[in-house]
Amino acid sequence: MIGWYIIPYKRRISTGLVKDRYPEINDYSGQIHAAGGQWAETEVLGNRCIVKVRAPVGVLNVLDAVPGFKRLPKDRLDDSLADLHPSVRQALRKELIDMGYTVHEVKDRFDNNLGRSTLRQVLHFMTRRRFVPRHNKSTDEIVFDGQQRVPRTVESVDKEVTE
């Protein structure tokens, strides 16, 4: 089975020092690979990544229950969002804003109606930009004030994880 997720990044601590951060899905790589599955990701705004996972239902159920992991409501890129309950579309819209996109950007792209879109179109919007992170030693925080980058494409993630 396939599942698309929005997953946070996690800080990697080694000998008490912050080394870097990594997609939290990495903590479940052993389970995914042991079940014959695989995953791939692309970083997006808001210290998050979009992850495509191929794994048996049982493994996807484990991922669905992880706090902070948000499974997207469709599994195929060209699936329409029209049949989603309005509350699900609203939650997806809220996620776009929580990532760091403005209400104006979301409205300009989707005209306040995600139901006219496909999963691919929403993921393309999510992958418009990201910022290079850095560790601020004085506050011990990861900050996102670096250069703007274009994330890895949704299509490359989709091609890497096949059924």
Contacts in CASP RR format, 6 or more apart in sequence:
PFRMAT RR
TARGET T0000
AUTHOR 0000-0000-0000
METHOD contacts of the structure
MODEL  1
MIGWYIIPYKRRISTGLVKDRYPEINDYSGQIHAAGGQWAETEVLGNRCI
VKVRAPVGVLNVLDAVPGFKRLPKDRLDDSLADLHPSVRQALRKELIDMG
YTVHEVKDRFDNNLGRSTLRQVLHFMTRRRFVPRHNKSTDEIVFDGQQRV
PRTVESVDKEVTE
1 54 0 8 1.000
1 55 0 8 1.000
1 56 0 8 1.000
1 57 0 8 1.000
1 60 0 8 1.000
1 75 0 8 1.000
2 52 0 8 1.000
2 53 0 8 1.000
2 54 0 8 1.000
2 75 0 8 1.000
2 76 0 8 1.000
2 161 0 8 1.000
2 163 0 8 1.000
3 52 0 8 1.000
3 53 0 8 1.000
3 54 0 8 1.000
3 60 0 8 1.000
3 71 0 8 1.000
3 72 0 8 1.000
3 75 0 8 1.000
4 50 0 8 1.000
4 51 0 8 1.000
4 52 0 8 1.000
4 53 0 8 1.000
4 71 0 8 1.000
4 72 0 8 1.000
4 74 0 8 1.000
4 75 0 8 1.000
4 119 0 8 1.000
4 123 0 8 1.000
5 25 0 8 1.000
5 50 0 8 1.000
5 51 0 8 1.000
5 52 0 8 1.000
5 53 0 8 1.000
5 63 0 8 1.000
5 69 0 8 1.000
5 70 0 8 1.000
5 71 0 8 1.000
5 72 0 8 1.000
6 44 0 8 1.000
6 48 0 8 1.000
6 49 0 8 1.000
6 50 0 8 1.000
6 51 0 8 1.000
6 69 0 8 1.000
6 70 0 8 1.000
6 72 0 8 1.000
6 95 0 8 1.000
6 126 0 8 1.000
7 23 0 8 1.000
7 24 0 8 1.000
7 25 0 8 1.000
7 41 0 8 1.000
7 48 0 8 1.000
7 49 0 8 1.000
7 50 0 8 1.000
7 51 0 8 1.000
7 68 0 8 1.000
7 69 0 8 1.000
7 70 0 8 1.000
8 24 0 8 1.000
8 47 0 8 1.000
8 48 0 8 1.000
8 49 0 8 1.000
8 68 0 8 1.000
9 21 0 8 1.000
9 22 0 8 1.000
9 23 0 8 1.000
9 24 0 8 1.000
9 43 0 8 1.000
9 47 0 8 1.000
9 48 0 8 1.000
9 49 0 8 1.000
9 142 0 8 1.000
10 21 0 8 1.000
10 22 0 8 1.000
10 23 0 8 1.000
10 24 0 8 1.000
10 26 0 8 1.000
10 27 0 8 1.000
11 18 0 8 1.000
11 20 0 8 1.000
11 21 0 8 1.000
11 142 0 8 1.000
12 18 0 8 1.000
12 19 0 8 1.000
12 20 0 8 1.000
12 21 0 8 1.000
12 22 0 8 1.000
13 19 0 8 1.000
18 135 0 8 1.000
18 140 0 8 1.000
18 142 0 8 1.000
20 135 0 8 1.000
21 47 0 8 1.000
21 133 0 8 1.000
21 142 0 8 1.000
23 41 0 8 1.000
23 43 0 8 1.000
23 49 0 8 1.000
23 51 0 8 1.000
24 66 0 8 1.000
24 68 0 8 1.000
24 69 0 8 1.000
25 39 0 8 1.000
25 41 0 8 1.000
25 49 0 8 1.000
25 51 0 8 1.000
25 53 0 8 1.000
25 63 0 8 1.000
25 69 0 8 1.000
28 59 0 8 1.000
28 62 0 8 1.000
28 63 0 8 1.000
28 66 0 8 1.000
29 39 0 8 1.000
31 55 0 8 1.000
31 59 0 8 1.000
31 62 0 8 1.000
32 38 0 8 1.000
32 39 0 8 1.000
32 53 0 8 1.000
32 55 0 8 1.000
32 59 0 8 1.000
35 55 0 8 1.000
35 56 0 8 1.000
35 58 0 8 1.000
35 59 0 8 1.000
36 55 0 8 1.000
36 56 0 8 1.000
37 53 0 8 1.000
37 54 0 8 1.000
37 55 0 8 1.000
37 56 0 8 1.000
37 59 0 8 1.000
38 53 0 8 1.000
38 54 0 8 1.000
38 55 0 8 1.000
38 160 0 8 1.000
38 161 0 8 1.000
39 51 0 8 1.000
39 52 0 8 1.000
39 53 0 8 1.000
39 54 0 8 1.000
39 55 0 8 1.000
39 161 0 8 1.000
40 51 0 8 1.000
40 52 0 8 1.000
40 156 0 8 1.000
40 157 0 8 1.000
40 160 0 8 1.000
40 161 0 8 1.000
41 49 0 8 1.000
41 50 0 8 1.000
41 51 0 8 1.000
41 52 0 8 1.000
41 152 0 8 1.000
41 157 0 8 1.000
42 49 0 8 1.000
42 50 0 8 1.000
42 127 0 8 1.000
42 151 0 8 1.000
42 152 0 8 1.000
42 153 0 8 1.000
42 154 0 8 1.000
42 156 0 8 1.000
42 157 0 8 1.000
43 49 0 8 1.000
43 130 0 8 1.000
43 151 0 8 1.000
43 152 0 8 1.000
44 50 0 8 1.000
44 99 0 8 1.000
44 126 0 8 1.000
44 127 0 8 1.000
44 130 0 8 1.000
44 151 0 8 1.000
45 99 0 8 1.000
45 100 0 8 1.000
45 101 0 8 1.000
45 126 0 8 1.000
45 129 0 8 1.000
45 130 0 8 1.000
45 131 0 8 1.000
45 144 0 8 1.000
46 98 0 8 1.000
46 99 0 8 1.000
46 100 0 8 1.000
46 130 0 8 1.000
46 144 0 8 1.000
47 133 0 8 1.000
47 142 0 8 1.000
47 144 0 8 1.000
48 99 0 8 1.000
50 123 0 8 1.000
50 126 0 8 1.000
50 127 0 8 1.000
50 154 0 8 1.000
50 157 0 8 1.000
51 157 0 8 1.000
52 157 0 8 1.000
52 158 0 8 1.000
52 160 0 8 1.000
52 161 0 8 1.000
53 59 0 8 1.000
53 60 0 8 1.000
53 63 0 8 1.000
53 161 0 8 1.000
54 161 0 8 1.000
54 162 0 8 1.000
54 163 0 8 1.000
55 63 0 8 1.000
60 71 0 8 1.000
63 69 0 8 1.000
63 71 0 8 1.000
64 71 0 8 1.000
70 95 0 8 1.000
72 92 0 8 1.000
72 119 0 8 1.000
72 122 0 8 1.000
72 123 0 8 1.000
73 81 0 8 1.000
73 84 0 8 1.000
73 88 0 8 1.000
73 92 0 8 1.000
74 80 0 8 1.000
74 81 0 8 1.000
74 84 0 8 1.000
74 118 0 8 1.000
74 119 0 8 1.000
75 119 0 8 1.000
76 119 0 8 1.000
77 118 0 8 1.000
77 119 0 8 1.000
77 120 0 8 1.000
77 123 0 8 1.000
77 154 0 8 1.000
77 158 0 8 1.000
78 118 0 8 1.000
78 119 0 8 1.000
78 120 0 8 1.000
79 118 0 8 1.000
79 119 0 8 1.000
80 115 0 8 1.000
80 117 0 8 1.000
80 118 0 8 1.000
81 89 0 8 1.000
81 92 0 8 1.000
81 114 0 8 1.000
81 115 0 8 1.000
81 116 0 8 1.000
81 117 0 8 1.000
81 118 0 8 1.000
81 119 0 8 1.000
81 122 0 8 1.000
82 115 0 8 1.000
82 116 0 8 1.000
84 92 0 8 1.000
84 114 0 8 1.000
84 115 0 8 1.000
89 114 0 8 1.000
89 115 0 8 1.000
92 114 0 8 1.000
92 122 0 8 1.000
93 106 0 8 1.000
93 110 0 8 1.000
93 112 0 8 1.000
93 114 0 8 1.000
96 106 0 8 1.000
96 122 0 8 1.000
96 125 0 8 1.000
96 126 0 8 1.000
97 103 0 8 1.000
97 106 0 8 1.000
99 126 0 8 1.000
101 125 0 8 1.000
101 128 0 8 1.000
106 112 0 8 1.000
106 125 0 8 1.000
109 125 0 8 1.000
110 116 0 8 1.000
110 117 0 8 1.000
110 125 0 8 1.000
114 122 0 8 1.000
120 154 0 8 1.000
123 154 0 8 1.000
124 154 0 8 1.000
127 150 0 8 1.000
127 151 0 8 1.000
127 152 0 8 1.000
127 153 0 8 1.000
127 154 0 8 1.000
128 150 0 8 1.000
128 151 0 8 1.000
129 148 0 8 1.000
129 149 0 8 1.000
129 150 0 8 1.000
129 151 0 8 1.000
130 144 0 8 1.000
130 148 0 8 1.000
130 149 0 8 1.000
130 150 0 8 1.000
130 151 0 8 1.000
131 144 0 8 1.000
131 145 0 8 1.000
131 146 0 8 1.000
131 147 0 8 1.000
131 148 0 8 1.000
131 149 0 8 1.000
132 144 0 8 1.000
132 146 0 8 1.000
132 147 0 8 1.000
132 149 0 8 1.000
133 142 0 8 1.000
133 143 0 8 1.000
133 144 0 8 1.000
133 146 0 8 1.000
134 142 0 8 1.000
134 143 0 8 1.000
134 145 0 8 1.000
134 146 0 8 1.000
135 141 0 8 1.000
135 142 0 8 1.000
135 143 0 8 1.000
136 142 0 8 1.000
136 143 0 8 1.000
END
